[in-house]
Amino acid sequence: MGTRQETFSDFNIKFNALNENASFSSGDCMTGEISFVLSTITKLRSIEISLNGKAHVFWRTCTGSLRRRRIKNHSANKDVFNFRAVVLEENTAIGPTILQPGAHVYPFTCHLPEGNFPSTFHGIHGRVVYSLKVEIRRPWHLVKEFQVEFNYANHIDANQPKLLAPLSGSVGKMVCCLWCASGPVEMTVRIDRDGFVPGETITIMCEFSNASTRDATPTASLTQHQKYSTLTRSKKKIDLKTLDSVTGKPVKSGTLQAYSEMSLTIPDTSLSISNCSIIEVVYTVLVTLSIDWSTDISVTLPIVMCDLPVHTSPDTNVYQN
């Protein structure tokens, strides 16, 4: 006996890009094509599409001894949106649409719902996923389904006044040498704004005063905080991911005033998420001054990962095919 040939093959869903990131946002008009190849004459009742956005988290905790270990699962699901549209519909007076063998292409157009939805995210213990599903209905057949993910970006404009304001922080301590205080160590850290986009460089200006008898070394790091929680927020899980780090020039003992500049490069990473009840994504710049034979001092500055860089707007950020 020969191998049964599948009715559908080479199924593809193509999106027409609106920007260089191939992302979509609230209220965007999404256009594209659904294409497939038929091996035989096929009757279709309808072709429908659905846009779905879902957030999901999952992690495990272990308690007890090795002999009586208890493993507990923590999970949560949240629907972001669900939208349906019809691409091809059966004419009730004529009956099903009859398609001949060969390639078929169906363009589609739909508008994403308006709303404040979280950006696409794939993390260690959770994700925010947006997908387009195509459902093909035929007489006396199960529904044929095809699904593909698309990238959704919640517009965060770095040109907002609150994100253009500079950030700074200061910290200091007395350094003791046995029973005597050897002098204070102080550090002030500044960055020129709050909002950045992936690919940019963060310039960190530091001012030091080291009146102690110990040398000190500054380091800077860019950290992503992934925060997960259940629907009741009674259980939470936090994971930290260092995206970039750099070590500055040592600050010698007895230095009353020193200036240093360090740079961090932002890799291709997720946008900040603060509008989802079960997933939060936060970024910080952490500058630590490590003091020989003493505890460190540090300054943490929160930043926001945006999708629209400084001096641009949605109108000037359109991608031309």
N, C-alpha and C positions, 0 to 999 in steps of 0.2 A: 504493500500500500504506500502511496505517496504521502508526503507531508502536507497537512492541510494549510492552505495559504490564508494568511490573515487578510481580512477585508480592508483594514486601515493600515497604512504604513507612512513613513516619513512625516509624521505629524509634527507641526511646528507652530509656535506662537511667537510672533515678532512684534515688538513695541517700537513706535517711532519716538526717538529720543527728543526730549525737550531741552536738555542741557548736556554739558560734557560729562556729567556724572551719571547720566541715564537714570535719573531719579525723578519721582513724582511727588507732588505735595497736595495739600488740601485744596479742593476745588479745581484741580488741573483737568484739562480735557485729554484723556488718554485715547490714542488712536493706534491702530496696528492691523495685523493680518493674521488670520487663522488659515493654515494650509495643510493639506493632507493628500495622499494618493489612495485611490480605491482600486481594488483588484477585480471587482465585479460590479454589475449593476446593483445599486443600493437605494432603498427607500428611506427617506428621512422625514421624521415628524417635526423636529426642531433642532436648532443649535442655540444653546443658551450659555451665557457667561456669568460668572459671579466673582466679585471682588471681595476678598476676606482679609481682615487684619486680626491677628491673635497674639496675645502675650501668654507665655508659659514659663513657670519656674519649677525646679525640682532639685532637691538635695536630700542627703541622708545624714542622720546623727547616730552615733554609737555611745551607749552608756553601759556601766557595769563592768565587771571583771571579764577576763578572757574566757572563763568557764560559764559565765552567765551574762554574756553580752547581749544587749538589746539594741536592735537596729530599728530606727523609726524613719519613715519617709515623710517628707514635707513637700507639698506641691500646691500649685494654684494655677488657674486658667482664667483668662479675661478676654472677652471679645472686644475688639476695638471698633470694627464696623463690618457690615455685611450688606452687599449691594448686588442686585441681579439685573440683567438685561437680556433681551432676545436679539440674536443675530439673524436667525432664519426661523420662520414660523409656518406651520402647516396651514394651507388654505382649506378650511372645513368643507367648502363646496366641491373642491377638486380632489382632495385627499393628499397623501404624502407626496413630498417632492422626490422625483426619480432622478438620480445622478448616474451618469455613465462612468465606466472605468476610466482611470487617469487622474491627473492632478486637478485639484480644486482649491480656490483661494477665496476667502471671505473677509472683507475688511470689517473692522468694528470701531465704534466710537462710543465712549462713555465718560461721564464726568465723575471724578472722585468726590466722595461726600465732603462737605465743608465741616471743619472741626479742628480741635487742638489734639492731634493724635501723635503718639510717640514715634520717633524715627526707628527704622529697621535696626535691629541689634541681635548679634549672636554672641552670647557670653558663656562663661564656664557652667553656670547653673540655670540659665534661662535664655529666652530669646523673644524678640518681637518680630513677627514674620508677616509679610503681606504677599498675597498670591492671587493669581487669576486662574480660575478653573473653567474649563470648557466642558459642557455636557452635551453629548450628541444622542438624541433619542430616535429610535427606530421601532417600527411595528414588530412586536413579538421578540424583542431583544432587550437584554439588560442595558442600562444606560452606559454609554462609553464615556469615560472621564479622562481628561488630560489636565495637568496642572503645572504652573510655572511660577516661581517667585519673582517679585519685582522690588526694586529699591525705593523705599519711601523716606523722604526727608521732611521733618518738621522744621519749617523755616525759622532759623535763629539768625538775626541780622547783627553782625558785629558793629554796625554803624549806630546802634542805639546809644544814646548819651550815657546810660549807666554802664555800658560795656566799653566805652571809650575812656572812662575815667581811670587814672593811674591807681595802682594798688601799692601799699607799703606796709611794713611791719617791723617792729624792733624788739630785741630781747637782750638781756644782759644777766650776768651773775658774778659773784665774788669767787675767786679761785683760792682755795686754801692750800697751804704748804705745811703739812703736819699741824702744828698748833698756831701757825701764823697765817694771816690773810696776805696773799701775794699781790693782790690787785684785781680790779674788775676787768671782765671781758664783755664787750658790747658789739652788737651787730644790727645793722639796719638794711633791709632788703626792699628793693623797688622794682616794679615792672610797669611799663608805660600804659598798659590797658588791660581790660578784663576779658575781652572777646577775641578768640583766635579761630583759625580754620586749619584743618589738616594740611601739612606741607609747609606751614609757616615756621619761622624761627622765633623763639621767645628770648629776648635779651633781658638779662637779670643784672641790675646794678646793685652792688653791695658796698657798704661802708663798715669798716672794722676799727675797733679800738682794743688793743690787747696790752693792758698794763700789768699782766701777770708775768710770772717767771716761766710760763709754759708756752711752747709753740702751738698754733692751732691751724687746722686745715679745713677750708670750706668745700662742701659738695652740694650740688643742686640736682634734683631729679623731678621728672614729670611723671605723675602717678594717676592711674585710672582706678577709681573706686566703683566696683560693681556691687550694688546693694539689692538683695532679693528679700521678699517677704511673702507671707501667706496672705490670704484675703482679709483676715482679721488683724493682720500685722502683729500677731502674738509671737510668731517665730520669724527670725531674721537671719540672713547669711550675708557676710561681707567678704569680698575677695579683692585684693589689691594687685595691680599689675603695673610694674615700672616700665614706662615706654622709652625713656631716655634718661641718661645721667651724665654728669661731668664733674670733674674735680678741679678746683681752682688753686691758685698759688698760695702756699702756706703764709700765714701771718705770724711773723716772728715775735717772740716775747719782747716786751718793752716798746712795741709799736703803738704810738698814741693815735695815729690816724693813717688808715690805708684804704685804698679804693680798688675794687676788682669788678670785672665784668665777665659774666659767664653766659653761654648760649645753649639752649635746648632746642632740638629739632622735633617738631610734631610729626609722627608717622601717619600713614593712612589709618585712621581710627574712627570709631563711632562718634556720632554727635552726642552732646549732653542730653540726658533724658531726666526730666523732672515732672513730667505730666502723666506718669503711669503709676498706679497704686501698688503694683507688685515688683516693678523693676525701676531702679534709679541708677543713672550713670553720671558720676561726678569726677572732675579733674582738679588736681592741685599741683602747684609748684612748691616743692619742699626744699628749703635751703638749710643745711645743717653745718654747724661749726664744731668740728671734733677737736677737743682740747686734750693735749697729752696728759695722761694720768688724772683725768677728771671727767665728769659727765658732760655730754654734748649739750649744746643749746641749738634751737631751731626756730625757723619762721615758716609758717604755712600760708600760702596765698591761693585762694580758690579762683579758677578760671572757667570760662564757658567755651565749649567747643561748638562753633557755629558752622553754618553752611554758606553764608553770604559774607565774603571778606569785606574789610574796610574799603570805603569809597566805591562800592558797587551796589546795585539794586537788582531786584528780580527782572526789571525791564532790560538792563544792560548785561544780564547774565544768560541770555538765550543762546542756545547752541544752534548753529546753522549746519544742516546736513550737507 
